Amino acid sequence: MPPPPAPRTLFARCSHAVPRHSRPSAVPDPTPPCAATPLWSPSPERIARSNLAAFARRYAPEAADYGALHRWSLEEPEAFWSAVWEFTGACPALGPSEHLPIPSAFRPAPRDAGEAGPRLNFAENLLRHRDEQPAIVFWNERGRQRELSYVALYREVARVAAALEALGVRPGDRVAGWLPNLPETVIAMLASAAIGAIWSSCSPDFGTNAVVERLGQITPRVLFAADSYLYAGREIDCTERLAEIARAIPSLVRVVVVPYLRAAPDLSRVSNAVLWDEFTHSEAGAISFRQLPFDHPLYVLYSSGTTGLPKGIVHGAGGTLVQHLKELVLHTDLRREDCIFYYTTCGWMMWNWLVSALAVGATLVLWDGGPMAPTPDALWAMAEAEGVSVFGTSAKYLALLEKEGIAPGERYDFRALRTILSTGSPLAPHSFDYVYERIKRDVHLASISGGTDIVSCFVLGVPTLPVWRGEIQAPGLGMAVEVWDEAGGRVIGEPGELVCTRPFPSMPVGFWNDPTGERYSAAYFEHFPGVWRHGDWVEETERRGFVIYGRSDATLNPGGVRIGTAEIYRQVEQVEEVVESVAIAEELGDDAGDVRIALFVRLRPGFTLDDALREKIRRRIREHTSPHHVPKRITQVPDIPRTISGKISEIAVREVVHGRSVKNTAALANPEALGWFEGRIQDSGFRGERPNGA
């Protein structure tokens, strides 16, 4: 990146509220910016050094602040996205009059991969650095395991790409992974992309049915897997399930097994199986990167699947690349000299996002294992040892650290740490306080939100803006994010549906097995025709920040007042006896269709839910939200159902409590947890009694 000139301090002003001319007249002008002090503000020097300020100086010199830059990115989308491509050094370079093929309107049907735009190869962009700088450092619960330089990574990818081509894998064929977060996972994905194959992956904690329901849809030719993986101090064998998966997916012609924790795993029961070193070519020349259309399919990711068969969401190479580069370089301020870590598995879209950091030339840290093993602060010990500058995690992890009284900043040297990212669920205001009080004072805390549907973010951090308690900082550049009420009017300062009113490059190119685009259209464009409705219940603040209240299909509506579940969880998490909770709407069965809130809590060991604790929880909720938020029933449970990606499944709880079947329990990581909830509306035990053995 070019060295930035003098500071552009206007980028730090809280002046990016929605301009008067862009709001419907029915929406009142936002009040002036709050006088409250932000939790953190970037220094003028930090602003001046930022990639974002350098980008603005080069491409939008008239933009006085982030709000103006954001408006330019929406008003001139071709110029903006092409500028991102050029600024980040993506290849191939665009010609003088060439632009990226950004659609001018939402098109629900699958996009034509042959339309105009540069031909490119995703893997070539991630492998353009070929020197001795570390590309990947691999840790697990037992400590640092391996390091792979950029030149070594290129050689390994070349070996696997040659082996795939020798097997007959061609552009458009599918290659799948059922793997821990290993260097081999990244290598296999890059090798697939290099030859134009489509990559799709699940983590090894997915059970047999969950894997087959996902990967079986796309009929992969090759499956990469590992013999085992680590979690919370345990070695978990995968070979028995692997044999079942291989039998259940008849399209597989080869199963390639990484001997991760065992040097010679028994593969006798796994059809068409070979070990990694047996499969890969011992020597391979330069990679012949297939140059493919901008929208050529790169990834198939999957919806949670709790309401039916998981949807295969197809993402294109060009859109994924330019969106990730925008978020990594401009919003995360990532540079070649940085070391970036995100706690993720390869079954979550944050893995795909993290791997794109190779295109920047940064060093990736991969982790296999539990986040709090072998000690609760293990990830922070790793961060100090590697000099991690960007640390990514989940809101739940930060809340758990706070609950356990862990203070990483008091024990470890975080002088390299510049940014902390959080996603997966809404980051509660008290977690903002925790980060600045117990981890690091001078750090950019960026809560981010998007999803598998867009393999990226709608709202996220901005390194040149202050951080305000409880708020995501801003909409992403090029993302026309608004909050609408049910009538389709924009609202500010009150909750509503998160929408995106203009197209963007990382929209799915389609759903798998959806040739007419009917399911794709129903998923995003049915509620507000012609506008992307994401399904999040959100509030836009006067500062143009955002507060996420949960999924809109899980909001509660007692007495006609719509409530986001995160509003309740933020308060319940503050009660020291509670580990986590799930809230649902209990249907009363009256003609008005009214509901009341039922809350289930999992308590810390040694605590029992009694009337005093119930009143403590209710009082906390009432005093910090409203009487409408207070649950009518509070019940102790031994466990709470989660999706395989780790999110609490409110819908599954709601359905089973009312005696309705959950359509796809294979989408849950712990389906056995549903057993206690079955029929609890009719069961007198639901009326405040704790479960046996809880």
Number of C-alpha atoms within 10 A of each C-alpha: 13 10 10 18 11 13 17 20 19 16 28 20 16 20 20 23 20 18 13 12 7 8 15 12 11 9 13 12 15 16 11 11 14 10 6 8 11 13 18 17 20 19 16 17 12 15 24 21 20 24 27 24 26 24 21 20 16 13 16 17 12 11 17 18 21 25 23 17 24 20 20 19 21 19 13 11 25 18 17 22 25 19 21 19 23 15 20 19 16 23 17 15 13 16 8 6 5 14 19 22 19 17 14 11 12 17 17 22 17 19 16 13 15 12 11 15 17 21 16 22 25 28 28 23 21 22 20 18 21 15 14 12 18 19 26 25 21 18 20 24 22 13 14 16 11 13 19 19 18 24 17 18 24 25 19 23 26 25 23 26 29 26 19 24 15 11 14 10 21 16 17 16 19 26 27 29 28 25 27 29 25 23 21 22 21 20 21 23 27 27 29 30 26 28 26 26 28 27 24 26 30 25 21 27 20 20 19 19 18 23 25 20 21 23 26 19 16 21 17 24 20 21 27 23 29 28 25 20 22 20 17 13 12 11 12 14 17 20 20 14 17 27 19 16 24 23 16 16 20 13 16 22 15 20 26 20 26 24 17 17 15 12 10 11 18 12 18 11 14 20 18 16 23 18 20 18 14 12 19 20 17 12 10 16 9 11 18 12 19 19 17 20 20 26 28 28 28 28 26 25 29 25 18 20 21 21 15 14 18 19 22 24 22 27 27 25 26 28 27 26 24 22 26 24 25 22 21 21 23 27 21 24 21 24 20 16 12 21 26 27 27 22 22 24 24 22 24 21 21 22 19 23 19 20 22 24 26 21 24 23 25 22 27 26 27 26 26 20 23 19 21 17 17 17 13 16 18 18 24 23 18 19 23 17 13 17 17 23 23 23 21 21 20 20 19 21 16 20 23 17 19 19 18 12 11 17 18 20 16 12 13 16 16 21 13 15 22 20 22 22 20 24 20 20 20 24 28 27 15 17 22 22 16 21 22 17 13 16 21 22 15 16 23 27 28 26 30 28 23 17 17 19 22 22 25 23 21 22 23 27 31 26 28 30 26 22 26 19 19 20 26 26 26 27 24 23 27 25 22 20 20 23 24 24 14 10 7 15 15 21 21 24 19 14 23 27 22 26 26 19 17 18 21 22 26 23 22 26 26 27 23 19 13 14 12 13 19 14 19 23 21 12 16 19 19 14 16 15 13 18 18 24 22 21 18 23 26 25 24 28 23 20 23 22 21 28 26 27 26 20 19 19 12 21 21 23 20 20 12 11 10 16 21 24 25 22 19 24 20 23 21 23 22 20 17 11 20 21 18 22 23 22 25 24 22 22 17 12 9 8 6 8 12 15 18 20 21 22 22 23 23 21 21 14 10 7 12 15 20 15 11 9 16 17 12 14 21 20 15 18 24 17 11 13 15 11 12 19 23 22 23 14 17 27 20 23 23 16 19 22 24 21 20 25 22 16 15 18 19 22 18 25 25 22 18 19 24 17 14 13 13 19 14 19 21 25 29 26 19 16 18 12 17 20 12 18 24 19 17 15 18 12 11 10 13 21 15 17 14 18 14 9 6 15
